[in-house]
Amino acid sequence: MTVRAARKEKGNYRIFCDIISSFFSIYVLLFLNIMYCINRFWVYVSLGTVLKL
């Protein structure tokens, strides 16, 4: 295996890692948004029940 081939392999690996990290960050952002929406929903529900009481 020549140095150039090794360097190319490393480049492909880096691209692969970038793709995985970007997908992971997108999933984390989606998860945080969903959790935020659920928390706001529960806040509204609890406020509604308190106001009804």
C-alpha positions as CSV (number, residue, x, y, z in Angstrom):
1,M,0.0,0.0,0.0
2,T,1.5,3.3,-1.1
3,V,1.4,6.5,0.8
4,R,-1.0,8.0,-1.7
5,A,-3.4,5.1,-1.3
6,A,-3.2,5.4,2.5
7,R,-3.9,9.1,2.3
8,K,-6.9,8.5,0.0
9,E,-8.3,5.9,2.4
10,K,-7.9,8.4,5.3
11,G,-9.7,11.0,3.2
12,N,-12.6,8.6,2.5
13,Y,-12.7,7.8,6.2
14,R,-12.8,11.5,7.1
15,I,-15.7,12.1,4.7
16,F,-17.5,9.1,6.2
17,C,-17.0,10.5,9.7
18,D,-18.2,13.9,8.6
19,I,-21.4,12.4,7.2
20,I,-22.0,10.4,10.4
21,S,-21.3,13.4,12.7
22,S,-23.7,15.6,10.6
23,F,-26.4,13.0,10.7
24,F,-25.9,12.6,14.5
25,S,-26.1,16.3,15.1
26,I,-29.3,16.5,13.0
27,Y,-30.8,13.7,15.1
28,V,-29.7,15.4,18.3
29,L,-31.3,18.7,17.2
30,L,-34.5,16.9,16.3
31,F,-34.6,15.1,19.6
32,L,-34.0,18.4,21.5
33,N,-36.8,20.1,19.5
34,I,-39.2,17.2,20.2
35,M,-38.4,17.3,23.9
36,Y,-38.9,21.1,24.0
37,C,-42.3,20.7,22.3
38,I,-43.3,18.0,24.7
39,N,-42.2,20.1,27.7
40,R,-44.1,23.1,26.4
41,F,-47.2,20.9,25.8
42,W,-47.1,19.6,29.4
43,V,-46.6,23.2,30.7
44,Y,-49.7,24.2,28.8
45,V,-51.7,21.2,30.0
46,S,-50.7,21.8,33.6
47,L,-51.5,25.5,33.3
48,G,-54.8,24.6,31.8
49,T,-55.7,22.2,34.6
50,V,-54.6,24.8,37.2
51,L,-56.7,27.5,35.6
52,K,-59.7,25.2,35.3
53,L,-59.4,24.3,39.0
